[in-house]
C-alpha cells in the first residue's frame, strides 16, 4: 500500500464527515489544519470512533502516550503521524 499524505487526509475527512452526519452535523467544510475536537463536528464518542477506525484502517496501534492533539488533533497531524510511524516520513 502506498501512503500519500493527501490521500490519508481525504480518508480521514470522509470518516469525520460520516461520524458528524450521524450526529446531525455537516463537516464538509472541515479544513486539514483545523483541530477536529474543537470544531464541534464530532463528540467524544465520535473521536474515539475516529481513532479506532484510524488504527484499523492503517494497521496501527497507537500507544496511550501518543494519543495527543499534536499527533491526532488535525487531519494533517494524523496523516503525518501515520507516515512517521510507518517510516515513510
PAZAPA-4460 file (N, C-alpha, C; in steps of 0.05 Angstrom, whole numbers, plus 32768, in hexadecimal, padded with zeros to 4 digits):
% residues 89
    n_x    n_y    n_z   ca_x   ca_y   ca_z    c_x    c_y    c_z   seq   type   mol
   8011   7FE8   8000   8000   8000   8000   8012   8019   8000     1      X     A
   800D   802B   7FEE   801B   8044   7FEC   800B   8058   7FFC     2      X     A
   8018   8066   800E   800A   807A   801F   8013   8095   8016     3      X     A
   8000   80A6   8010   8005   80C2   8009   7FF6   80D3   801C     4      X     A
   8003   80E8   8026   7FF6   80F9   803A   7FDB   8103   8031     5      X     A
   7FD8   810C   8018   7FBF   8117   800E   7FA9   8102   800F     6      X     A
   7FB0   80E9   8008   7F9C   80D3   8008   7F94   80CC   8024     7      X     A
   7FA7   80CC   8036   7FA1   80C6   8052   7F8F   80DB   805D     8      X     A
   7F95   80F4   8058   7F84   810A   8062   7F68   8108   8056     9      X     A
   7F66   8101   803D   7F4B   80FE   8030   7F3B   80E7   803D    10      X     A
   7F49   80D1   8044   7F3B   80BB   8051   7F32   80C3   806D    11      X     A
   7F43   80D1   807B   7F3B   80DB   8096   7F23   80ED   8094    12      X     A
   7F24   8100   8081   7F0D   8112   807E   7EF4   8103   8078    13      X     A
   7EF5   80EF   8067   7EDD   80DF   8061   7ED2   80D3   807A    14      X     A
   7EE4   80C8   808B   7EDB   80BB   80A4   7ECF   80D0   80B7    15      X     A
   7EDC   80E7   80BA   7ED1   80FC   80CB   7EB6   8104   80C1    16      X     A
   7EB3   8107   80A7   7E99   810F   809C   7E84   80FA   80A1    17      X     A
   7E8B   80E0   809F   7E78   80CB   80A5   7E6F   80CB   80C2    18      X     A
   7E83   80CF   80D4   7E7C   80D0   80F1   7E6B   80E9   80F7    19      X     A
   7E73   80FF   80EC   7E64   8118   80F0   7E47   8116   80E6    20      X     A
   7E44   8109   80D0   7E29   8105   80C4   7E17   80F6   80D7    21      X     A
   7E21   80E2   80E4   7E11   80D2   80F8   7E09   80E4   810F    22      X     A
   7E18   80F9   8114   7E12   810C   812A   7E03   8124   8121    23      X     A
   7DFB   8124   8107   7DEC   813A   80FC   7DFC   8152   80F4    24      X     A
   7E15   814F   80EF   7E27   8165   80E7   7E32   8160   80CB    25      X     A
   7E38   8176   80BD   7E44   8175   80A3   7E61   817F   80A6    26      X     A
   7E74   816C   80A4   7E90   8173   80A7   7E9F   8177   808D    27      X     A
   7E90   817B   8077   7E9C   817C   805D   7EB0   8194   805A    28      X     A
   7EAD   81A8   806A   7EC0   81BF   8068   7ED7   81BD   807B    29      X     A
   7EDB   81A6   8088   7EF2   81A2   809A   7F0C   81A5   808A    30      X     A
   7F1E   81B4   8095   7F38   81B9   8088   7F4D   81A7   8095    31      X     A
   7F61   81A0   8085   7F75   818D   808E   7F84   8195   80A7    32      X     A
   7F86   81AF   80AC   7F95   81B9   80C3   7F83   81C1   80DB    33      X     A
   7F69   81BC   80D9   7F57   81C3   80EF   7F59   81AD   8105    34      X     A
   7F58   81B5   811E   7F59   81A2   8133   7F3D   8195   8135    35      X     A
   7F3D   817B   812F   7F23   816D   812C   7F12   816E   8145    36      X     A
   7F1C   8169   815D   7F0B   816A   8174   7F00   8186   8179    37      X     A
   7F0E   819B   8171   7F05   81B6   8176   7EF0   81C0   8163    38      X     A
   7EEC   81B2   814D   7ED8   81BA   8139   7EBC   81B5   8142    39      X     A
   7EB8   81A2   8153   7E9D   819B   815C   7E8E   8189   8149    40      X     A
   7E9B   8180   8133   7E8E   816E   8120   7E89   8153   812C    41      X     A
   7E9C   814A   813D   7E98   812F   8149   7E9C   8132   8168    42      X     A
   7E8F   8120   8176   7E91   8121   8193   7EA7   810E   819C    43      X     A
   7EAA   810A   81B6   7EC0   80F9   81C0   7EBD   80DC   81B7    44      X     A
   7EA5   80D2   81B6   7EA1   80B7   81AC   7EA9   80B5   818E    45      X     A
   7EA2   80CA   817F   7EAA   80CB   8163   7EC8   80CC   8160    46      X     A
   7ED5   80DA   8172   7EF2   80DC   8170   7EFF   80C0   8175    47      X     A
   7EF4   80B2   8189   7EFD   8097   818E   7EF8   8085   8176    48      X     A
   7EE1   8088   8169   7EDB   8079   8151   7EEF   807F   813B    49      X     A
   7EF6   8099   8138   7F09   80A1   8123   7F25   8094   8129    50      X     A
   7F2E   8095   8142   7F48   8089   8148   7F48   806B   8144    51      X     A
   7F32   805E   814C   7F30   8041   8147   7F31   803A   812A    52      X     A
   7F22   804A   811A   7F22   8046   80FD   7F3E   804A   80F2    53      X     A
   7F4C   805F   80FA   7F66   8066   80F1   7F7A   804F   80F6    54      X     A
   7F79   8044   810E   7F8A   802E   8115   7F84   8015   8103    55      X     A
   7F6B   800F   8100   7F63   7FF8   80EF   7F6A   7FFC   80D2    56      X     A
   7F63   8014   80C8   7F67   8019   80AB   7F84   8018   80A3    57      X     A
   7F95   8020   80B5   7FB2   8021   80AE   7FC3   800D   80BE    58      X     A
   7FB6   7FF9   80CA   7FC5   7FE4   80D8   7FD9   7FF0   80EB    59      X     A
   7FCF   8001   80FD   7FE0   8011   810F   7FD5   800F   812B    60      X     A
   7FE7   800A   813E   7FDF   800B   815A   7FEB   8023   8166    61      X     A
   7FDB   8036   8170   7FE5   804F   817B   7FE8   804C   8199    62      X     A
   8001   804F   81A3   8005   804D   81C0   7FF6   8065   81CE    63      X     A
   7FEE   8060   81E6   7FDE   8074   81F5   7FED   808F   81F7    64      X     A
   8008   808E   81FB   8017   80A7   81FD   801A   80B6   81E3    65      X     A
   8011   80AA   81CD   8012   80B8   81B3   7FF7   80C2   81AA    66      X     A
   7FE2   80BE   81BB   7FC7   80C8   81B5   7FC6   80E5   81BD    67      X     A
   7FD2   80F6   81AD   7FD3   8112   81B3   7FC9   8123   819C    68      X     A
   7FC3   813C   81A3   7FBA   814F   818E   7FD0   8153   8179    69      X     A
   7FE9   8153   8182   7FFF   8157   8170   8000   8140   815B    70      X     A
   7FF9   8128   8163   7FFA   8111   8151   7FE0   810D   8142    71      X     A
   7FCA   8112   814F   7FB0   810A   8144   7F9B   8120   8144    72      X     A
   7FA2   8139   8148   7F8F   814E   814B   7F83   8158   8131    73      X     A
   7F92   8156   811B   7F89   8160   8101   7F8D   8149   80ED    74      X     A
   7F80   814D   80D6   7F84   8139   80C0   7FA2   8139   80B8    75      X     A
   7FAE   8150   80B6   7FCA   8152   80AE   7FDB   8144   80C3    76      X     A
   7FD6   8149   80DD   7FE6   813D   80F2   7FE3   811E   80F1    77      X     A
   7FCB   8115   80ED   7FC6   80F8   80EC   7FD5   80EB   80D5    78      X     A
   7FD4   80F8   80BE   7FE2   80ED   80A6   8000   80ED   80AB    79      X     A
   800B   8102   80B6   8028   8104   80BA   8030   80F0   80D0    80      X     A
   8020   80EC   80E4   8025   80D8   80F9   8026   80BD   80ED    81      X     A
   8013   80B6   80DC   8012   809C   80CF   802B   8097   80BE    82      X     A
   8032   80AB   80AE   804A   80A8   809D   8063   80A5   80AD    83      X     A
   8065   80B3   80C4   807D   80B0   80D5   807D   8094   80E1    84      X     A
   8066   808B   80EB   8065   8070   80F8   806B   805A   80E4    85      X     A
   8063   805E   80CB   8068   804A   80B6   8084   804D   80AA    86      X     A
   8094   8061   80B3   80AF   8065   80A9   80B0   8071   808D    87      X     A
   809B   8080   8086   8099   808C   806B   809D   80A9   806B    88      X     A
   80A3   80B5   8082   80A7   80D2   8083   80C1   80D8   8092    89      X     A
***
